[in-house]
Amino acid sequence: GAARFSFLLAIPTILGSAVLLLQELLASTAPVDWLALGLGTILSFISALLCIHFFLRLLEHIGMLPFVVYRIVLGIGLLLIF
C-alpha cells in the first residue's frame, strides 16, 4: 500500500528532472552519444523496476518493523553525535 504509493509519487519528480536535464543537454554544444544515453536510461529503468518489485516483495514478507527500528536507532545516534 504505502510503499507502492511512495514509489508512484516519485515518478513525476524523476520525469520532471529528466525533462530539465534533456533541455539543458539539447541546448549544449557538446557532442552527445545518444545511443549510450538511451541505452543507459533504458537499463537503469529496468533495474529500478526490478529493485522496486523485489523490495515490495521483501516488505510483504518481513514488514516495515526492521526499517522502523533502523530509523529510530539512526535518529538517536545522530542526536547523540550532533
PyMOL Python script that loads the backbone (N, CA, C, O; Angstrom):
from pymol import cmd

cmd.read_pdbstr("""\
ATOM      1  N   GLY A   1       0.778  -1.188   0.000  1.00  0.00           N
ATOM      2  CA  GLY A   1       0.000   0.000   0.000  1.00  0.00           C
ATOM      3  C   GLY A   1       0.823   1.258   0.000  1.00  0.00           C
ATOM      4  O   GLY A   1       1.020   1.873  -1.048  1.00  0.00           O
ATOM      5  N   ALA A   2       1.313   1.657   1.168  1.00  0.00           N
ATOM      6  CA  ALA A   2       2.003   2.942   1.306  1.00  0.00           C
ATOM      7  C   ALA A   2       3.339   2.947   0.574  1.00  0.00           C
ATOM      8  O   ALA A   2       3.714   3.952  -0.030  1.00  0.00           O
ATOM      9  N   ALA A   3       4.055   1.832   0.626  1.00  0.00           N
ATOM     10  CA  ALA A   3       5.352   1.770  -0.062  1.00  0.00           C
ATOM     11  C   ALA A   3       5.161   1.894  -1.569  1.00  0.00           C
ATOM     12  O   ALA A   3       5.907   2.608  -2.238  1.00  0.00           O
ATOM     13  N   ARG A   4       4.177   1.208  -2.089  1.00  0.00           N
ATOM     14  CA  ARG A   4       3.897   1.279  -3.532  1.00  0.00           C
ATOM     15  C   ARG A   4       3.491   2.705  -3.923  1.00  0.00           C
ATOM     16  O   ARG A   4       3.914   3.214  -4.961  1.00  0.00           O
ATOM     17  N   PHE A   5       2.673   3.340  -3.091  1.00  0.00           N
ATOM     18  CA  PHE A   5       2.235   4.706  -3.353  1.00  0.00           C
ATOM     19  C   PHE A   5       3.421   5.668  -3.347  1.00  0.00           C
ATOM     20  O   PHE A   5       3.484   6.575  -4.177  1.00  0.00           O
ATOM     21  N   SER A   6       4.360   5.479  -2.421  1.00  0.00           N
ATOM     22  CA  SER A   6       5.513   6.380  -2.361  1.00  0.00           C
ATOM     23  C   SER A   6       6.388   6.239  -3.599  1.00  0.00           C
ATOM     24  O   SER A   6       6.950   7.224  -4.079  1.00  0.00           O
ATOM     25  N   PHE A   7       6.508   5.021  -4.120  1.00  0.00           N
ATOM     26  CA  PHE A   7       7.252   4.853  -5.368  1.00  0.00           C
ATOM     27  C   PHE A   7       6.532   5.542  -6.521  1.00  0.00           C
ATOM     28  O   PHE A   7       7.176   6.139  -7.383  1.00  0.00           O
ATOM     29  N   LEU A   8       5.220   5.467  -6.545  1.00  0.00           N
ATOM     30  CA  LEU A   8       4.451   6.132  -7.600  1.00  0.00           C
ATOM     31  C   LEU A   8       4.577   7.650  -7.510  1.00  0.00           C
ATOM     32  O   LEU A   8       4.579   8.333  -8.534  1.00  0.00           O
ATOM     33  N   LEU A   9       4.682   8.179  -6.299  1.00  0.00           N
ATOM     34  CA  LEU A   9       4.834   9.626  -6.131  1.00  0.00           C
ATOM     35  C   LEU A   9       6.160  10.136  -6.687  1.00  0.00           C
ATOM     36  O   LEU A   9       6.272  11.309  -7.040  1.00  0.00           O
ATOM     37  N   ALA A  10       7.148   9.277  -6.766  1.00  0.00           N
ATOM     38  CA  ALA A  10       8.461   9.693  -7.263  1.00  0.00           C
ATOM     39  C   ALA A  10       8.474   9.875  -8.777  1.00  0.00           C
ATOM     40  O   ALA A  10       9.344  10.570  -9.301  1.00  0.00           O
ATOM     41  N   ILE A  11       7.539   9.272  -9.482  1.00  0.00           N
ATOM     42  CA  ILE A  11       7.554   9.301 -10.949  1.00  0.00           C
ATOM     43  C   ILE A  11       7.509  10.727 -11.509  1.00  0.00           C
ATOM     44  O   ILE A  11       8.342  11.048 -12.356  1.00  0.00           O
ATOM     45  N   PRO A  12       6.586  11.603 -11.087  1.00  0.00           N
ATOM     46  CA  PRO A  12       6.583  12.965 -11.653  1.00  0.00           C
ATOM     47  C   PRO A  12       7.870  13.737 -11.365  1.00  0.00           C
ATOM     48  O   PRO A  12       8.326  14.511 -12.207  1.00  0.00           O
ATOM     49  N   THR A  13       8.448  13.537 -10.207  1.00  0.00           N
ATOM     50  CA  THR A  13       9.687  14.229  -9.862  1.00  0.00           C
ATOM     51  C   THR A  13      10.828  13.778 -10.764  1.00  0.00           C
ATOM     52  O   THR A  13      11.589  14.603 -11.271  1.00  0.00           O
ATOM     53  N   ILE A  14      10.945  12.487 -10.960  1.00  0.00           N
ATOM     54  CA  ILE A  14      12.014  11.951 -11.803  1.00  0.00           C
ATOM     55  C   ILE A  14      11.815  12.380 -13.252  1.00  0.00           C
ATOM     56  O   ILE A  14      12.776  12.761 -13.922  1.00  0.00           O
ATOM     57  N   LEU A  15      10.585  12.323 -13.740  1.00  0.00           N
ATOM     58  CA  LEU A  15      10.324  12.747 -15.119  1.00  0.00           C
ATOM     59  C   LEU A  15      10.594  14.237 -15.308  1.00  0.00           C
ATOM     60  O   LEU A  15      11.144  14.642 -16.332  1.00  0.00           O
ATOM     61  N   GLY A  16      10.212  15.051 -14.332  1.00  0.00           N
ATOM     62  CA  GLY A  16      10.479  16.487 -14.416  1.00  0.00           C
ATOM     63  C   GLY A  16      11.966  16.782 -14.459  1.00  0.00           C
ATOM     64  O   GLY A  16      12.419  17.627 -15.231  1.00  0.00           O
ATOM     65  N   SER A  17      12.717  16.087 -13.633  1.00  0.00           N
ATOM     66  CA  SER A  17      14.166  16.253 -13.629  1.00  0.00           C
ATOM     67  C   SER A  17      14.764  15.827 -14.964  1.00  0.00           C
ATOM     68  O   SER A  17      15.657  16.491 -15.489  1.00  0.00           O
ATOM     69  N   ALA A  18      14.271  14.721 -15.508  1.00  0.00           N
ATOM     70  CA  ALA A  18      14.778  14.238 -16.798  1.00  0.00           C
ATOM     71  C   ALA A  18      14.491  15.238 -17.908  1.00  0.00           C
ATOM     72  O   ALA A  18      15.340  15.460 -18.772  1.00  0.00           O
ATOM     73  N   VAL A  19      13.315  15.841 -17.901  1.00  0.00           N
ATOM     74  CA  VAL A  19      12.965  16.832 -18.927  1.00  0.00           C
ATOM     75  C   VAL A  19      13.881  18.048 -18.827  1.00  0.00           C
ATOM     76  O   VAL A  19      14.363  18.541 -19.846  1.00  0.00           O
ATOM     77  N   LEU A  20      14.124  18.533 -17.617  1.00  0.00           N
ATOM     78  CA  LEU A  20      15.007  19.693 -17.450  1.00  0.00           C
ATOM     79  C   LEU A  20      16.432  19.380 -17.896  1.00  0.00           C
ATOM     80  O   LEU A  20      17.075  20.198 -18.553  1.00  0.00           O
ATOM     81  N   LEU A  21      16.922  18.199 -17.539  1.00  0.00           N
ATOM     82  CA  LEU A  21      18.273  17.827 -17.953  1.00  0.00           C
ATOM     83  C   LEU A  21      18.360  17.624 -19.463  1.00  0.00           C
ATOM     84  O   LEU A  21      19.379  17.948 -20.074  1.00  0.00           O
ATOM     85  N   LEU A  22      17.312  17.097 -20.062  1.00  0.00           N
ATOM     86  CA  LEU A  22      17.303  16.910 -21.511  1.00  0.00           C
ATOM     87  C   LEU A  22      17.305  18.261 -22.229  1.00  0.00           C
ATOM     88  O   LEU A  22      17.992  18.425 -23.237  1.00  0.00           O
ATOM     89  N   GLN A  23      16.547  19.219 -21.717  1.00  0.00           N
ATOM     90  CA  GLN A  23      16.554  20.563 -22.309  1.00  0.00           C
ATOM     91  C   GLN A  23      17.948  21.175 -22.233  1.00  0.00           C
ATOM     92  O   GLN A  23      18.420  21.791 -23.189  1.00  0.00           O
ATOM     93  N   GLU A  24      18.596  21.000 -21.095  1.00  0.00           N
ATOM     94  CA  GLU A  24      19.947  21.524 -20.921  1.00  0.00           C
ATOM     95  C   GLU A  24      20.918  20.837 -21.879  1.00  0.00           C
ATOM     96  O   GLU A  24      21.802  21.477 -22.449  1.00  0.00           O
ATOM     97  N   LEU A  25      20.743  19.544 -22.047  1.00  0.00           N
ATOM     98  CA  LEU A  25      21.606  18.781 -22.942  1.00  0.00           C
ATOM     99  C   LEU A  25      21.398  19.189 -24.399  1.00  0.00           C
ATOM    100  O   LEU A  25      22.362  19.292 -25.158  1.00  0.00           O
ATOM    101  N   LEU A  26      20.155  19.419 -24.789  1.00  0.00           N
ATOM    102  CA  LEU A  26      19.870  19.836 -26.163  1.00  0.00           C
ATOM    103  C   LEU A  26      20.417  21.229 -26.460  1.00  0.00           C
ATOM    104  O   LEU A  26      20.802  21.513 -27.594  1.00  0.00           O
ATOM    105  N   ALA A  27      20.455  22.090 -25.462  1.00  0.00           N
ATOM    106  CA  ALA A  27      20.969  23.449 -25.647  1.00  0.00           C
ATOM    107  C   ALA A  27      22.493  23.484 -25.644  1.00  0.00           C
ATOM    108  O   ALA A  27      23.092  24.468 -26.078  1.00  0.00           O
ATOM    109  N   SER A  28      23.113  22.438 -25.168  1.00  0.00           N
ATOM    110  CA  SER A  28      24.566  22.381 -25.075  1.00  0.00           C
ATOM    111  C   SER A  28      25.183  22.173 -26.452  1.00  0.00           C
ATOM    112  O   SER A  28      24.567  21.587 -27.343  1.00  0.00           O
ATOM    113  N   THR A  29      26.401  22.659 -26.611  1.00  0.00           N
ATOM    114  CA  THR A  29      27.120  22.453 -27.870  1.00  0.00           C
ATOM    115  C   THR A  29      28.035  21.233 -27.806  1.00  0.00           C
ATOM    116  O   THR A  29      28.675  20.884 -28.798  1.00  0.00           O
ATOM    117  N   ALA A  30      28.099  20.598 -26.668  1.00  0.00           N
ATOM    118  CA  ALA A  30      28.959  19.425 -26.504  1.00  0.00           C
ATOM    119  C   ALA A  30      28.388  18.236 -27.274  1.00  0.00           C
ATOM    120  O   ALA A  30      27.171  18.081 -27.370  1.00  0.00           O
ATOM    121  N   PRO A  31      29.264  17.403 -27.818  1.00  0.00           N
ATOM    122  CA  PRO A  31      28.769  16.208 -28.519  1.00  0.00           C
ATOM    123  C   PRO A  31      28.139  15.227 -27.527  1.00  0.00           C
ATOM    124  O   PRO A  31      28.611  15.069 -26.402  1.00  0.00           O
ATOM    125  N   VAL A  32      27.073  14.578 -27.966  1.00  0.00           N
ATOM    126  CA  VAL A  32      26.333  13.664 -27.097  1.00  0.00           C
ATOM    127  C   VAL A  32      26.254  12.299 -27.772  1.00  0.00           C
ATOM    128  O   VAL A  32      25.889  12.201 -28.943  1.00  0.00           O
ATOM    129  N   ASP A  33      26.591  11.265 -27.046  1.00  0.00           N
ATOM    130  CA  ASP A  33      26.432   9.898 -27.537  1.00  0.00           C
ATOM    131  C   ASP A  33      25.013   9.456 -27.190  1.00  0.00           C
ATOM    132  O   ASP A  33      24.771   8.899 -26.118  1.00  0.00           O
ATOM    133  N   TRP A  34      24.072   9.710 -28.112  1.00  0.00           N
ATOM    134  CA  TRP A  34      22.654   9.467 -27.851  1.00  0.00           C
ATOM    135  C   TRP A  34      22.357   7.992 -27.646  1.00  0.00           C
ATOM    136  O   TRP A  34      21.472   7.640 -26.867  1.00  0.00           O
ATOM    137  N   LEU A  35      23.092   7.119 -28.342  1.00  0.00           N
ATOM    138  CA  LEU A  35      22.872   5.685 -28.178  1.00  0.00           C
ATOM    139  C   LEU A  35      23.229   5.247 -26.762  1.00  0.00           C
ATOM    140  O   LEU A  35      22.469   4.523 -26.120  1.00  0.00           O
ATOM    141  N   ALA A  36      24.380   5.686 -26.281  1.00  0.00           N
ATOM    142  CA  ALA A  36      24.792   5.333 -24.922  1.00  0.00           C
ATOM    143  C   ALA A  36      23.837   5.934 -23.893  1.00  0.00           C
ATOM    144  O   ALA A  36      23.496   5.286 -22.903  1.00  0.00           O
ATOM    145  N   LEU A  37      23.410   7.160 -24.127  1.00  0.00           N
ATOM    146  CA  LEU A  37      22.475   7.814 -23.214  1.00  0.00           C
ATOM    147  C   LEU A  37      21.145   7.073 -23.169  1.00  0.00           C
ATOM    148  O   LEU A  37      20.601   6.835 -22.091  1.00  0.00           O
ATOM    149  N   GLY A  38      20.625   6.713 -24.327  1.00  0.00           N
ATOM    150  CA  GLY A  38      19.357   5.982 -24.385  1.00  0.00           C
ATOM    151  C   GLY A  38      19.466   4.599 -23.774  1.00  0.00           C
ATOM    152  O   GLY A  38      18.581   4.171 -23.033  1.00  0.00           O
ATOM    153  N   LEU A  39      20.554   3.895 -24.083  1.00  0.00           N
ATOM    154  CA  LEU A  39      20.749   2.557 -23.530  1.00  0.00           C
ATOM    155  C   LEU A  39      20.895   2.608 -22.012  1.00  0.00           C
ATOM    156  O   LEU A  39      20.331   1.778 -21.299  1.00  0.00           O
ATOM    157  N   GLY A  40      21.647   3.578 -21.529  1.00  0.00           N
ATOM    158  CA  GLY A  40      21.801   3.734 -20.082  1.00  0.00           C
ATOM    159  C   GLY A  40      20.486   4.051 -19.398  1.00  0.00           C
ATOM    160  O   GLY A  40      20.210   3.548 -18.309  1.00  0.00           O
ATOM    161  N   THR A  41      19.676   4.883 -20.033  1.00  0.00           N
ATOM    162  CA  THR A  41      18.368   5.230 -19.478  1.00  0.00           C
ATOM    163  C   THR A  41      17.460   4.010 -19.412  1.00  0.00           C
ATOM    164  O   THR A  41      16.802   3.772 -18.400  1.00  0.00           O
ATOM    165  N   ILE A  42      17.427   3.243 -20.491  1.00  0.00           N
ATOM    166  CA  ILE A  42      16.571   2.052 -20.528  1.00  0.00           C
ATOM    167  C   ILE A  42      17.023   1.017 -19.501  1.00  0.00           C
ATOM    168  O   ILE A  42      16.199   0.449 -18.786  1.00  0.00           O
ATOM    169  N   LEU A  43      18.328   0.773 -19.428  1.00  0.00           N
ATOM    170  CA  LEU A  43      18.834  -0.215 -18.471  1.00  0.00           C
ATOM    171  C   LEU A  43      18.619   0.222 -17.022  1.00  0.00           C
ATOM    172  O   LEU A  43      18.310  -0.607 -16.166  1.00  0.00           O
ATOM    173  N   SER A  44      18.777   1.506 -16.745  1.00  0.00           N
ATOM    174  CA  SER A  44      18.541   1.973 -15.375  1.00  0.00           C
ATOM    175  C   SER A  44      17.061   1.890 -15.020  1.00  0.00           C
ATOM    176  O   SER A  44      16.718   1.613 -13.871  1.00  0.00           O
ATOM    177  N   PHE A  45      16.182   2.125 -15.990  1.00  0.00           N
ATOM    178  CA  PHE A  45      14.745   1.990 -15.764  1.00  0.00           C
ATOM    179  C   PHE A  45      14.384   0.546 -15.439  1.00  0.00           C
ATOM    180  O   PHE A  45      13.628   0.283 -14.504  1.00  0.00           O
ATOM    181  N   ILE A  46      14.926  -0.387 -16.214  1.00  0.00           N
ATOM    182  CA  ILE A  46      14.642  -1.809 -15.980  1.00  0.00           C
ATOM    183  C   ILE A  46      15.179  -2.256 -14.624  1.00  0.00           C
ATOM    184  O   ILE A  46      14.492  -2.964 -13.888  1.00  0.00           O
ATOM    185  N   SER A  47      16.401  -1.848 -14.288  1.00  0.00           N
ATOM    186  CA  SER A  47      16.960  -2.251 -12.995  1.00  0.00           C
ATOM    187  C   SER A  47      16.186  -1.620 -11.839  1.00  0.00           C
ATOM    188  O   SER A  47      16.030  -2.244 -10.789  1.00  0.00           O
ATOM    189  N   ALA A  48      15.701  -0.396 -12.016  1.00  0.00           N
ATOM    190  CA  ALA A  48      14.893   0.237 -10.968  1.00  0.00           C
ATOM    191  C   ALA A  48      13.578  -0.499 -10.771  1.00  0.00           C
ATOM    192  O   ALA A  48      13.143  -0.703  -9.638  1.00  0.00           O
ATOM    193  N   LEU A  49      12.939  -0.902 -11.873  1.00  0.00           N
ATOM    194  CA  LEU A  49      11.693  -1.670 -11.757  1.00  0.00           C
ATOM    195  C   LEU A  49      11.919  -2.993 -11.030  1.00  0.00           C
ATOM    196  O   LEU A  49      11.112  -3.391 -10.190  1.00  0.00           O
ATOM    197  N   LEU A  50      13.012  -3.670 -11.354  1.00  0.00           N
ATOM    198  CA  LEU A  50      13.324  -4.934 -10.682  1.00  0.00           C
ATOM    199  C   LEU A  50      13.579  -4.718  -9.192  1.00  0.00           C
ATOM    200  O   LEU A  50      13.096  -5.487  -8.361  1.00  0.00           O
ATOM    201  N   CYS A  51      14.334  -3.679  -8.856  1.00  0.00           N
ATOM    202  CA  CYS A  51      14.607  -3.387  -7.440  1.00  0.00           C
ATOM    203  C   CYS A  51      13.322  -3.071  -6.691  1.00  0.00           C
ATOM    204  O   CYS A  51      13.117  -3.560  -5.580  1.00  0.00           O
ATOM    205  N   ILE A  52      12.465  -2.268  -7.279  1.00  0.00           N
ATOM    206  CA  ILE A  52      11.194  -1.928  -6.636  1.00  0.00           C
ATOM    207  C   ILE A  52      10.344  -3.172  -6.451  1.00  0.00           C
ATOM    208  O   ILE A  52       9.751  -3.370  -5.391  1.00  0.00           O
ATOM    209  N   HIS A  53      10.282  -4.012  -7.479  1.00  0.00           N
ATOM    210  CA  HIS A  53       9.490  -5.244  -7.397  1.00  0.00           C
ATOM    211  C   HIS A  53       9.974  -6.129  -6.252  1.00  0.00           C
ATOM    212  O   HIS A  53       9.172  -6.582  -5.435  1.00  0.00           O
ATOM    213  N   PHE A  54      11.285  -6.375  -6.190  1.00  0.00           N
ATOM    214  CA  PHE A  54      11.811  -7.262  -5.153  1.00  0.00           C
ATOM    215  C   PHE A  54      11.743  -6.625  -3.772  1.00  0.00           C
ATOM    216  O   PHE A  54      11.546  -7.327  -2.781  1.00  0.00           O
ATOM    217  N   PHE A  55      11.902  -5.307  -3.691  1.00  0.00           N
ATOM    218  CA  PHE A  55      11.787  -4.641  -2.397  1.00  0.00           C
ATOM    219  C   PHE A  55      10.361  -4.720  -1.866  1.00  0.00           C
ATOM    220  O   PHE A  55      10.156  -4.952  -0.675  1.00  0.00           O
ATOM    221  N   LEU A  56       9.376  -4.531  -2.736  1.00  0.00           N
ATOM    222  CA  LEU A  56       7.981  -4.640  -2.292  1.00  0.00           C
ATOM    223  C   LEU A  56       7.652  -6.066  -1.864  1.00  0.00           C
ATOM    224  O   LEU A  56       6.899  -6.264  -0.910  1.00  0.00           O
ATOM    225  N   ARG A  57       8.203  -7.059  -2.555  1.00  0.00           N
ATOM    226  CA  ARG A  57       8.005  -8.453  -2.128  1.00  0.00           C
ATOM    227  C   ARG A  57       8.668  -8.702  -0.780  1.00  0.00           C
ATOM    228  O   ARG A  57       8.119  -9.418   0.058  1.00  0.00           O
ATOM    229  N   LEU A  58       9.845  -8.117  -0.565  1.00  0.00           N
ATOM    230  CA  LEU A  58      10.520  -8.245   0.725  1.00  0.00           C
ATOM    231  C   LEU A  58       9.680  -7.618   1.827  1.00  0.00           C
ATOM    232  O   LEU A  58       9.561  -8.186   2.913  1.00  0.00           O
ATOM    233  N   LEU A  59       9.098  -6.457   1.564  1.00  0.00           N
ATOM    234  CA  LEU A  59       8.250  -5.801   2.557  1.00  0.00           C
ATOM    235  C   LEU A  59       7.031  -6.640   2.906  1.00  0.00           C
ATOM    236  O   LEU A  59       6.579  -6.633   4.051  1.00  0.00           O
ATOM    237  N   GLU A  60       6.493  -7.367   1.924  1.00  0.00           N
ATOM    238  CA  GLU A  60       5.351  -8.242   2.202  1.00  0.00           C
ATOM    239  C   GLU A  60       5.730  -9.347   3.182  1.00  0.00           C
ATOM    240  O   GLU A  60       4.910  -9.768   3.998  1.00  0.00           O
ATOM    241  N   HIS A  61       6.970  -9.815   3.099  1.00  0.00           N
ATOM    242  CA  HIS A  61       7.401 -10.929   3.948  1.00  0.00           C
ATOM    243  C   HIS A  61       7.869 -10.484   5.331  1.00  0.00           C
ATOM    244  O   HIS A  61       7.527 -11.118   6.330  1.00  0.00           O
ATOM    245  N   ILE A  62       8.647  -9.402   5.402  1.00  0.00           N
ATOM    246  CA  ILE A  62       9.209  -9.018   6.701  1.00  0.00           C
ATOM    247  C   ILE A  62       8.523  -7.812   7.319  1.00  0.00           C
ATOM    248  O   ILE A  62       8.690  -7.560   8.513  1.00  0.00           O
ATOM    249  N   GLY A  63       7.763  -7.065   6.546  1.00  0.00           N
ATOM    250  CA  GLY A  63       7.082  -5.893   7.087  1.00  0.00           C
ATOM    251  C   GLY A  63       8.021  -4.706   7.229  1.00  0.00           C
ATOM    252  O   GLY A  63       9.169  -4.741   6.786  1.00  0.00           O
ATOM    253  N   MET A  64       7.514  -3.668   7.851  1.00  0.00           N
ATOM    254  CA  MET A  64       8.274  -2.424   7.997  1.00  0.00           C
ATOM    255  C   MET A  64       9.054  -2.331   9.303  1.00  0.00           C
ATOM    256  O   MET A  64       9.862  -1.418   9.473  1.00  0.00           O
ATOM    257  N   LEU A  65       8.828  -3.254  10.219  1.00  0.00           N
ATOM    258  CA  LEU A  65       9.449  -3.157  11.544  1.00  0.00           C
ATOM    259  C   LEU A  65      10.975  -3.030  11.497  1.00  0.00           C
ATOM    260  O   LEU A  65      11.514  -2.176  12.202  1.00  0.00           O
ATOM    261  N   PRO A  66      11.701  -3.830  10.707  1.00  0.00           N
ATOM    262  CA  PRO A  66      13.161  -3.649  10.685  1.00  0.00           C
ATOM    263  C   PRO A  66      13.579  -2.251  10.234  1.00  0.00           C
ATOM    264  O   PRO A  66      14.563  -1.709  10.738  1.00  0.00           O
ATOM    265  N   PHE A  67      12.854  -1.670   9.306  1.00  0.00           N
ATOM    266  CA  PHE A  67      13.188  -0.332   8.830  1.00  0.00           C
ATOM    267  C   PHE A  67      12.840   0.729   9.877  1.00  0.00           C
ATOM    268  O   PHE A  67      13.545   1.729  10.009  1.00  0.00           O
ATOM    269  N   VAL A  68      11.762   0.510  10.612  1.00  0.00           N
ATOM    270  CA  VAL A  68      11.384   1.428  11.691  1.00  0.00           C
ATOM    271  C   VAL A  68      12.451   1.412  12.777  1.00  0.00           C
ATOM    272  O   VAL A  68      12.865   2.467  13.258  1.00  0.00           O
ATOM    273  N   VAL A  69      12.894   0.231  13.161  1.00  0.00           N
ATOM    274  CA  VAL A  69      13.936   0.107  14.192  1.00  0.00           C
ATOM    275  C   VAL A  69      15.218   0.772  13.710  1.00  0.00           C
ATOM    276  O   VAL A  69      15.862   1.503  14.461  1.00  0.00           O
ATOM    277  N   TYR A  70      15.584   0.523  12.476  1.00  0.00           N
ATOM    278  CA  TYR A  70      16.788   1.130  11.906  1.00  0.00           C
ATOM    279  C   TYR A  70      16.712   2.651  11.960  1.00  0.00           C
ATOM    280  O   TYR A  70      17.681   3.301  12.351  1.00  0.00           O
ATOM    281  N   ARG A  71      15.581   3.224  11.577  1.00  0.00           N
ATOM    282  CA  ARG A  71      15.442   4.679  11.574  1.00  0.00           C
ATOM    283  C   ARG A  71      15.469   5.261  12.980  1.00  0.00           C
ATOM    284  O   ARG A  71      16.030   6.337  13.192  1.00  0.00           O
ATOM    285  N   ILE A  72      14.878   4.574  13.932  1.00  0.00           N
ATOM    286  CA  ILE A  72      14.900   5.054  15.316  1.00  0.00           C
ATOM    287  C   ILE A  72      16.320   5.032  15.858  1.00  0.00           C
ATOM    288  O   ILE A  72      16.769   6.002  16.468  1.00  0.00           O
ATOM    289  N   VAL A  73      17.031   3.927  15.637  1.00  0.00           N
ATOM    290  CA  VAL A  73      18.419   3.823  16.103  1.00  0.00           C
ATOM    291  C   VAL A  73      19.281   4.879  15.420  1.00  0.00           C
ATOM    292  O   VAL A  73      20.106   5.519  16.072  1.00  0.00           O
ATOM    293  N   LEU A  74      19.103   5.065  14.131  1.00  0.00           N
ATOM    294  CA  LEU A  74      19.861   6.081  13.406  1.00  0.00           C
ATOM    295  C   LEU A  74      19.554   7.478  13.942  1.00  0.00           C
ATOM    296  O   LEU A  74      20.467   8.280  14.139  1.00  0.00           O
ATOM    297  N   GLY A  75      18.291   7.770  14.176  1.00  0.00           N
ATOM    298  CA  GLY A  75      17.906   9.078  14.702  1.00  0.00           C
ATOM    299  C   GLY A  75      18.503   9.351  16.070  1.00  0.00           C
ATOM    300  O   GLY A  75      19.017  10.440  16.323  1.00  0.00           O
ATOM    301  N   ILE A  76      18.435   8.365  16.952  1.00  0.00           N
ATOM    302  CA  ILE A  76      19.020   8.528  18.289  1.00  0.00           C
ATOM    303  C   ILE A  76      20.529   8.722  18.180  1.00  0.00           C
ATOM    304  O   ILE A  76      21.108   9.569  18.860  1.00  0.00           O
ATOM    305  N   GLY A  77      21.156   7.928  17.319  1.00  0.00           N
ATOM    306  CA  GLY A  77      22.602   8.060  17.128  1.00  0.00           C
ATOM    307  C   GLY A  77      22.987   9.437  16.623  1.00  0.00           C
ATOM    308  O   GLY A  77      23.960  10.019  17.101  1.00  0.00           O
ATOM    309  N   LEU A  78      22.247   9.964  15.672  1.00  0.00           N
ATOM    310  CA  LEU A  78      22.549  11.293  15.146  1.00  0.00           C
ATOM    311  C   LEU A  78      22.315  12.382  16.186  1.00  0.00           C
ATOM    312  O   LEU A  78      23.067  13.354  16.251  1.00  0.00           O
ATOM    313  N   LEU A  79      21.269  12.218  17.000  1.00  0.00           N
ATOM    314  CA  LEU A  79      21.033  13.194  18.069  1.00  0.00           C
ATOM    315  C   LEU A  79      22.172  13.188  19.083  1.00  0.00           C
ATOM    316  O   LEU A  79      22.561  14.242  19.588  1.00  0.00           O
ATOM    317  N   LEU A  80      22.702  12.016  19.380  1.00  0.00           N
ATOM    318  CA  LEU A  80      23.808  11.927  20.334  1.00  0.00           C
ATOM    319  C   LEU A  80      25.106  12.491  19.758  1.00  0.00           C
ATOM    320  O   LEU A  80      25.898  13.092  20.484  1.00  0.00           O
ATOM    321  N   ILE A  81      25.321  12.303  18.479  1.00  0.00           N
ATOM    322  CA  ILE A  81      26.554  12.789  17.844  1.00  0.00           C
ATOM    323  C   ILE A  81      26.510  14.299  17.636  1.00  0.00           C
ATOM    324  O   ILE A  81      27.490  14.996  17.900  1.00  0.00           O
ATOM    325  N   PHE A  82      25.370  14.803  17.163  1.00  0.00           N
ATOM    326  CA  PHE A  82      25.283  16.224  16.842  1.00  0.00           C
ATOM    327  C   PHE A  82      24.498  16.951  17.897  1.00  0.00           C
ATOM    328  O   PHE A  82      24.314  18.164  17.803  1.00  0.00           O
TER     329      PHE A  82
END
""", "prot")
cmd.dss("prot")
cmd.show_as("cartoon", "prot")
cmd.util.cbc("prot")
cmd.orient("prot")
